[in-house]
Amino acid sequence: VLEARAGFYEKPIATLDFASLYPSIMMAHNLCYCTLVPPEDVRKLNLPPESLYKTPSGEIFVKPELQKGILPEILEELLAARKRAKADLKEAKDPFERAVLDGRQLALKISANSVYGFTGATVGQLPCLEISSSVTSYGRQMIEHTKKLVEDKFTTLGGYEHNAEVIYGDTDSVMVQFGASTVEDAMKLGREAAEYISGTFIKPIKLEFEKVYFPYLLISKKRYAGLYWTNPEKFDKMDTKGIETVRRDNCLLVKNLVTECLHKILVDRDVPGAVQYVKNTISDLLMNRVDLSLLVITKVN
């Protein structure tokens, strides 16, 4: 995860996401129980270096030309089935059929992601920490690589209007401020960046442009809010992550207060109005003008 550059961004922020990151890393680098080679066996078997992958965490796996892994084959089948389910979902008109297909593609996605999960579960049936640590180390390396390429290519020296800046990187996505003033321009640059960077990775690893946040409030790691755009004409929704609107361990007063403030800041663009709203709420609380039911915290163990 890249350091979050906290702040309120009033220019569009493009989000680049890796498609099925962990499964695609396992397929691209042939990570499996049957392809893992201990260092002493590399010397013993006299394996040529060009037929091996050395992962950032120091593990060694053979390339598919020598031995195709079982896990990558399983993942290929799961992701191909998910692709078919998503294609059928696009065509389907009946609401019941759509719900079934959506459930199917989600189940296949979870199944594919759990292949990485059970290699890292030490109390599970099939632990292999060499695989799980290799996957996460490749993931970190790819996020760093993406940041470097974006900030090196999209510069004024390279013929672009502004210098791009990566303001945050999560497990499988990076958020980029290209300096574009419109959502449409940010989307165009986001697509260009995704295509350019995807070309530097081993297939099937693919970076996709998914959405733009505008405006965007980045509070800290895994805590942000913004208007979510997939179409330059109109925003889809107000998206929040890790903020009190979606957390369950707060009373209704806090949830309502934060939701209203975010609406004023992001949708109405009225920061002074948000400040005044908070002051009024605090005043009501101190003057006992707040319904007590709004102050109840419910916890389910």
ROZAVEX-568663 format. One record per residue (C-alpha): residue in three letters; z, x, y; residue number from 1. Coordinates in steps of 0.25 Angstrom, whole numbers, plus 5000, padded with zeros to 4 digits. Each point is the difference from the previous one (the first is absolute). Layout:
> rest, z, x, y, nr
> ala, Z, X, Y, NUM
...
// end
This chain:
> rest, z, x, y, nr
> val, 5000, 5000, 5000, 1
> leu, 4996, 5006, 5014, 2
> glu, 5010, 4999, 5011, 3
> ala, 4999, 4987, 5008, 4
> arg, 4997, 5002, 5015, 5
> ala, 5008, 4989, 5005, 6
> gly, 4996, 4992, 5012, 7
> phe, 4992, 4987, 5005, 8
> tyr, 4985, 5003, 4999, 9
> glu, 4992, 4991, 5009, 10
> lys, 4987, 5006, 4994, 11
> pro, 4994, 4995, 4986, 12
> ile, 5006, 5008, 4988, 13
> ala, 4990, 5001, 4988, 14
> thr, 5006, 5000, 4986, 15
> leu, 4994, 5008, 4989, 16
> asp, 5004, 4996, 4986, 17
> phe, 4998, 5007, 4987, 18
> ala, 4995, 4990, 4989, 19
> ser, 5009, 5000, 4988, 20
> leu, 5006, 5014, 5004, 21
> tyr, 5008, 5004, 4988, 22
> pro, 4991, 4994, 4989, 23
> ser, 4988, 5007, 5007, 24
> ile, 5007, 5013, 5001, 25
> met, 5003, 4999, 4985, 26
> met, 4985, 4997, 4997, 27
> ala, 4995, 5011, 5009, 28
> his, 5009, 5011, 4995, 29
> asn, 5000, 4996, 4985, 30
> leu, 5015, 4999, 5000, 31
> cys, 5005, 4996, 4986, 32
> tyr, 5010, 5004, 4989, 33
> cys, 4989, 5005, 4992, 34
> thr, 4993, 5008, 5011, 35
> leu, 5013, 5007, 5005, 36
> val, 5000, 5015, 4996, 37
> pro, 5013, 5009, 5001, 38
> pro, 4998, 5013, 5007, 39
> glu, 5002, 5008, 4987, 40
> asp, 4989, 4992, 4993, 41
> val, 4990, 5003, 5011, 42
> arg, 5001, 5015, 4996, 43
> lys, 5001, 4997, 4985, 44
> leu, 4988, 4991, 5000, 45
> asn, 4993, 5009, 5010, 46
> leu, 4995, 4988, 5008, 47
> pro, 4990, 5004, 5011, 48
> pro, 5006, 4997, 5014, 49
> glu, 4988, 4991, 5004, 50
> ser, 5003, 4990, 4989, 51
> leu, 5014, 4998, 5005, 52
> tyr, 5007, 4992, 5012, 53
> lys, 5012, 5007, 5006, 54
> thr, 5008, 4989, 5007, 55
> pro, 5007, 5002, 5013, 56
> ser, 5013, 4999, 4993, 57
> gly, 4996, 5012, 4991, 58
> glu, 4996, 4992, 4987, 59
> ile, 4988, 5003, 4992, 60
> phe, 4990, 4989, 4994, 61
> val, 4987, 5002, 4993, 62
> lys, 4987, 4994, 5007, 63
> pro, 4993, 4988, 4993, 64
> glu, 4989, 5009, 4995, 65
> leu, 5010, 5006, 4990, 66
> gln, 5009, 4988, 4997, 67
> lys, 4999, 4986, 5007, 68
> gly, 5014, 4995, 5002, 69
> ile, 5004, 4987, 4994, 70
> leu, 5008, 4995, 5012, 71
> pro, 4987, 5002, 5009, 72
> glu, 4992, 4992, 4990, 73
> ile, 5011, 4988, 5000, 74
> leu, 5000, 5001, 5016, 75
> glu, 4984, 4999, 5000, 76
> glu, 5001, 4987, 4992, 77
> leu, 5011, 4994, 5008, 78
> leu, 4993, 5003, 5013, 79
> ala, 4986, 4995, 4995, 80
> ala, 5007, 4987, 4996, 81
> arg, 5007, 4999, 5013, 82
> lys, 4986, 5002, 5007, 83
> arg, 4994, 4989, 4992, 84
> ala, 5011, 4990, 5003, 85
> lys, 4999, 5003, 5015, 86
> ala, 4985, 4998, 4999, 87
> asp, 5002, 4986, 4993, 88
> leu, 5011, 4997, 5010, 89
> lys, 4990, 5001, 5011, 90
> glu, 4990, 4991, 4993, 91
> ala, 5010, 4989, 4996, 92
> lys, 5002, 4987, 5008, 93
> asp, 5010, 4992, 4992, 94
> pro, 5014, 5003, 5005, 95
> phe, 5006, 5000, 4986, 96
> glu, 4990, 5010, 4995, 97
> arg, 5002, 5009, 5012, 98
> ala, 5015, 5000, 4998, 99
> val, 4998, 5004, 4985, 100
> leu, 4990, 5011, 5004, 101
> asp, 5009, 5005, 5012, 102
> gly, 5012, 5001, 4990, 103
> arg, 4991, 5007, 4990, 104
> gln, 4996, 5011, 5010, 105
> leu, 5014, 5002, 5005, 106
> ala, 5005, 5001, 4985, 107
> leu, 4989, 5011, 4997, 108
> lys, 5004, 5007, 5013, 109
> ile, 5015, 5001, 4996, 110
> ser, 4996, 5004, 4986, 111
> ala, 4992, 5011, 5006, 112
> asn, 5011, 5005, 5009, 113
> ser, 5010, 4999, 4989, 114
> val, 4993, 5011, 4992, 115
> tyr, 5005, 5010, 5010, 116
> gly, 5013, 4993, 5001, 117
> phe, 5004, 5002, 4985, 118
> thr, 4996, 5015, 5000, 119
> gly, 5011, 5002, 5010, 120
> ala, 5011, 4991, 4994, 121
> thr, 5009, 5009, 4993, 122
> val, 5007, 4989, 4993, 123
> gly, 4987, 4993, 4995, 124
> gln, 4992, 5001, 4988, 125
> leu, 4990, 5010, 5004, 126
> pro, 5005, 5010, 5011, 127
> cys, 4992, 5012, 5004, 128
> leu, 5005, 5005, 5013, 129
> glu, 4989, 5010, 5001, 130
> ile, 4990, 4989, 5002, 131
> ser, 5008, 4992, 5010, 132
> ser, 5003, 5012, 5008, 133
> ser, 4986, 5004, 5000, 134
> val, 4995, 4987, 5005, 135
> thr, 5010, 4999, 5012, 136
> ser, 4997, 5015, 5004, 137
> tyr, 4985, 4997, 5000, 138
> gly, 5003, 4987, 5008, 139
> arg, 5008, 5008, 5010, 140
> gln, 4989, 5011, 5001, 141
> met, 4989, 4989, 5002, 142
> ile, 5008, 4994, 5012, 143
> glu, 5001, 5013, 5006, 144
> his, 4985, 5003, 4997, 145
> thr, 4996, 4987, 5007, 146
> lys, 5008, 5003, 5012, 147
> lys, 4994, 5013, 5002, 148
> leu, 4986, 4995, 4998, 149
> val, 5002, 4989, 5010, 150
> glu, 5006, 5008, 5011, 151
> asp, 4990, 5012, 4998, 152
> lys, 4987, 4991, 5000, 153
> phe, 5003, 4989, 5010, 154
> thr, 5002, 5008, 5012, 155
> thr, 4993, 5001, 5014, 156
> leu, 4994, 5014, 4996, 157
> gly, 4994, 4993, 4988, 158
> gly, 4993, 4990, 5009, 159
> tyr, 5010, 4988, 5000, 160
> glu, 5006, 4994, 5012, 161
> his, 5014, 5003, 4996, 162
> asn, 5008, 5009, 4991, 163
> ala, 5005, 4992, 4988, 164
> glu, 5015, 5001, 4997, 165
> val, 5007, 4996, 4987, 166
> ile, 5012, 4993, 5004, 167
> tyr, 5006, 4996, 4986, 168
> gly, 4997, 5002, 4985, 169
> asp, 5006, 4992, 4989, 170
> thr, 4999, 5002, 4985, 171
> asp, 4985, 4995, 4999, 172
> ser, 4996, 4998, 5015, 173
> val, 4998, 5007, 5013, 174
> met, 5001, 4994, 5014, 175
> val, 4990, 5006, 5010, 176
> gln, 4999, 4998, 5015, 177
> phe, 4986, 5004, 5003, 178
> gly, 5002, 4997, 5015, 179
> ala, 4990, 4988, 4999, 180
> ser, 5003, 4989, 5010, 181
> thr, 4994, 4988, 4992, 182
> val, 5003, 4996, 4986, 183
> glu, 4985, 5000, 4997, 184
> asp, 4999, 5015, 5003, 185
> ala, 5012, 5003, 4992, 186
> met, 4995, 4993, 4988, 187
> lys, 4987, 5008, 5002, 188
> leu, 5007, 5013, 5000, 189
> gly, 5009, 4996, 4989, 190
> arg, 4988, 4997, 4991, 191
> glu, 4994, 5013, 5004, 192
> ala, 5012, 5008, 4997, 193
> ala, 5003, 4993, 4986, 194
> glu, 4986, 5003, 4996, 195
> tyr, 5000, 5015, 5004, 196
> ile, 5014, 5003, 4994, 197
> ser, 4996, 4992, 4987, 198
> gly, 4989, 5010, 4998, 199
> thr, 5010, 5012, 4999, 200
> phe, 5007, 4994, 4989, 201
> ile, 4997, 5000, 4985, 202
> lys, 4996, 4986, 4995, 203
> pro, 5005, 4990, 4998, 204
> ile, 5010, 5003, 5012, 205
> lys, 4995, 4992, 5012, 206
> leu, 5006, 4998, 5014, 207
> glu, 4997, 4987, 5005, 208
> phe, 5001, 4994, 5014, 209
> glu, 5008, 4987, 4999, 210
> lys, 5005, 4995, 5014, 211
> val, 5004, 5003, 5014, 212
> tyr, 5013, 4998, 5007, 213
> phe, 4999, 4996, 5014, 214
> pro, 5010, 5001, 5007, 215
> tyr, 5009, 5008, 4991, 216
> leu, 5015, 5003, 5000, 217
> leu, 5005, 5011, 4992, 218
> ile, 5015, 5001, 4999, 219
> ser, 5002, 5010, 4988, 220
> lys, 4995, 5003, 4986, 221
> lys, 4997, 4987, 4993, 222
> arg, 5004, 4992, 5012, 223
> tyr, 4989, 4995, 5009, 224
> ala, 4993, 4987, 5005, 225
> gly, 4987, 4997, 5006, 226
> leu, 4989, 4990, 5001, 227
> tyr, 4991, 5001, 4988, 228
> trp, 4985, 5000, 5002, 229
> thr, 4989, 5000, 4989, 230
> asn, 4990, 4993, 5010, 231
> pro, 4998, 5005, 5014, 232
> glu, 4999, 4986, 5006, 233
> lys, 5014, 4995, 4996, 234
> phe, 5013, 5006, 4994, 235
> asp, 5004, 4994, 4986, 236
> lys, 5015, 5000, 5002, 237
> met, 5012, 5008, 5005, 238
> asp, 5004, 5010, 4989, 239
> thr, 5014, 5006, 4999, 240
> lys, 5006, 5010, 4990, 241
> gly, 5014, 5004, 4998, 242
> ile, 5004, 4992, 5013, 243
> glu, 5011, 4989, 5001, 244
> thr, 4990, 4989, 4999, 245
> val, 4997, 5003, 4985, 246
> arg, 5014, 5006, 4996, 247
> arg, 5010, 4990, 4993, 248
> asp, 5013, 5007, 5004, 249
> asn, 5000, 4994, 5014, 250
> cys, 5005, 4987, 5006, 251
> leu, 4989, 4990, 5005, 252
> leu, 5004, 5003, 5015, 253
> val, 4995, 5015, 4998, 254
> lys, 4987, 4996, 4992, 255
> asn, 4997, 4989, 5011, 256
> leu, 5003, 5010, 5011, 257
> val, 4991, 5011, 4995, 258
> thr, 4989, 4991, 4996, 259
> glu, 4999, 4994, 5014, 260
> cys, 5001, 5014, 5007, 261
> leu, 4989, 5005, 4991, 262
> his, 4991, 4988, 5004, 263
> lys, 5003, 5002, 5015, 264
> ile, 4997, 5015, 4999, 265
> leu, 4988, 4999, 4990, 266
> val, 4993, 4987, 5003, 267
> asp, 5004, 4996, 5014, 268
> arg, 5001, 5015, 5004, 269
> asp, 5012, 4997, 5008, 270
> val, 5010, 5011, 4999, 271
> pro, 5009, 4996, 5012, 272
> gly, 5000, 4985, 4993, 273
> ala, 5005, 5006, 4987, 274
> val, 5011, 5008, 5007, 275
> gln, 5005, 4987, 5008, 276
> tyr, 5000, 4992, 4987, 277
> val, 5009, 5010, 4993, 278
> lys, 5009, 5000, 5012, 279
> asn, 5001, 4985, 5000, 280
> thr, 5003, 5000, 4985, 281
> ile, 5011, 5010, 5002, 282
> ser, 5006, 4991, 5012, 283
> asp, 4999, 4988, 4991, 284
> leu, 5007, 5007, 4989, 285
> leu, 5011, 5005, 5009, 286
> met, 5002, 4986, 5006, 287
> asn, 5001, 4993, 4987, 288
> arg, 4987, 4992, 5002, 289
> val, 4994, 5005, 4986, 290
> asp, 5001, 4991, 4988, 291
> leu, 5009, 5006, 4990, 292
> ser, 4990, 4997, 4988, 293
> leu, 4991, 5011, 5007, 294
> leu, 5011, 5011, 4998, 295
> val, 5001, 4998, 4985, 296
> ile, 4996, 5011, 4991, 297
> thr, 4997, 4996, 4985, 298
> lys, 5000, 5011, 4990, 299
> val, 4995, 4997, 4985, 300
> asn, 5005, 5011, 4990, 301
// end
